[in-house]
Amino acid sequence: MLETTEGAVKVALHRARKSLGAVQEELLKGELSLPESEKSKTFLRALTAAYQMGDIATLVMLSYQDVLEPEVMISIVNNKLLWSHVSAKQANFDTISMMAA
């Protein structure tokens, strides 16, 4: 699937957490507005649900709605694939560790 190192994943996670903190600060200060249109809210709900469930097909389908820039959707899908891969590796490692114990 994706070839990456554990260090690269940790760096990406650190950057993501830092970015989320900045967005949270902007929301709290009222500098970042939430979408007001029902269409935008519906899109974001669908995007969030598909991401949380790991539904790559739905994420790809949502990318065709021209709501977000293609680069943003590609990043979202790649991120989900990366984390799915990391989770699978961890599950395999945990299983092997339990068998060895």
C-alpha positions in Angstrom: 0.0 0.0 0.0 1.8 3.1 1.2 5.5 2.9 1.8 6.4 5.1 4.7 8.4 5.0 8.0 7.1 5.2 11.5 9.0 8.5 11.9 7.3 10.0 8.9 3.9 9.0 10.3 4.7 10.6 13.6 5.8 13.8 12.0 2.6 13.9 9.9 0.5 13.3 13.1 2.4 16.1 14.9 1.8 18.5 12.0 -1.9 17.6 11.9 -2.4 18.1 15.6 -0.6 21.5 15.4 -2.8 22.5 12.5 -6.0 21.4 14.3 -4.9 23.6 17.3 -4.6 26.6 15.0 -8.0 26.0 13.5 -9.6 25.6 16.9 -8.1 28.9 18.0 -9.5 30.6 14.9 -12.9 29.1 15.6 -12.9 30.3 19.2 -11.8 33.8 18.2 -14.5 33.9 15.6 -12.0 34.3 12.8 -13.0 31.1 11.0 -16.7 31.0 10.0 -18.7 27.8 9.8 -20.6 27.1 6.6 -24.1 28.6 6.6 -25.6 26.9 3.6 -27.4 23.6 4.1 -25.6 22.2 1.1 -22.2 22.9 2.6 -23.2 21.4 5.9 -24.6 18.3 4.3 -21.4 17.9 2.3 -19.2 18.2 5.4 -21.3 15.7 7.3 -21.1 13.2 4.5 -17.3 13.8 4.2 -16.8 13.4 7.9 -18.9 10.2 8.1 -17.1 8.7 5.1 -13.7 9.5 6.6 -14.5 8.1 10.0 -15.8 4.9 8.5 -12.9 4.6 6.1 -15.2 4.6 3.1 -12.8 5.5 0.4 -15.4 5.0 -2.4 -17.7 7.6 -0.9 -14.7 10.0 -0.4 -13.9 9.6 -4.1 -17.6 10.1 -5.0 -17.7 13.3 -2.9 -14.7 14.6 -4.8 -16.7 14.7 -8.0 -19.1 17.3 -6.4 -16.6 20.1 -7.0 -17.1 21.5 -3.5 -13.4 21.2 -2.5 -10.3 21.6 -4.6 -9.1 18.3 -6.1 -5.8 18.6 -4.1 -7.7 18.8 -0.9 -9.8 15.7 -1.6 -6.7 13.8 -2.7 -5.0 14.7 0.6 -8.0 13.6 2.6 -8.1 10.2 0.8 -4.3 9.7 1.0 -4.4 10.6 4.7 -7.2 8.0 5.4 -5.3 5.4 3.4 -2.1 6.1 5.3 -3.8 5.8 8.7 -5.6 2.6 7.6 -2.3 1.1 6.6 -0.7 2.2 9.9 -3.6 0.7 11.9 -3.3 -2.6 10.1 0.4 -2.8 10.7 -0.2 -2.1 14.4 -2.9 -4.7 14.6 -0.6 -7.3 13.0 2.2 -6.3 15.4 -0.1 -6.7 18.4 -1.3 -10.1 17.2 2.3 -11.3 16.7 3.3 -10.0 20.1 0.4 -11.8 21.8 1.3 -15.0 20.0 4.9 -14.8 21.1 4.0 -14.1 24.8 
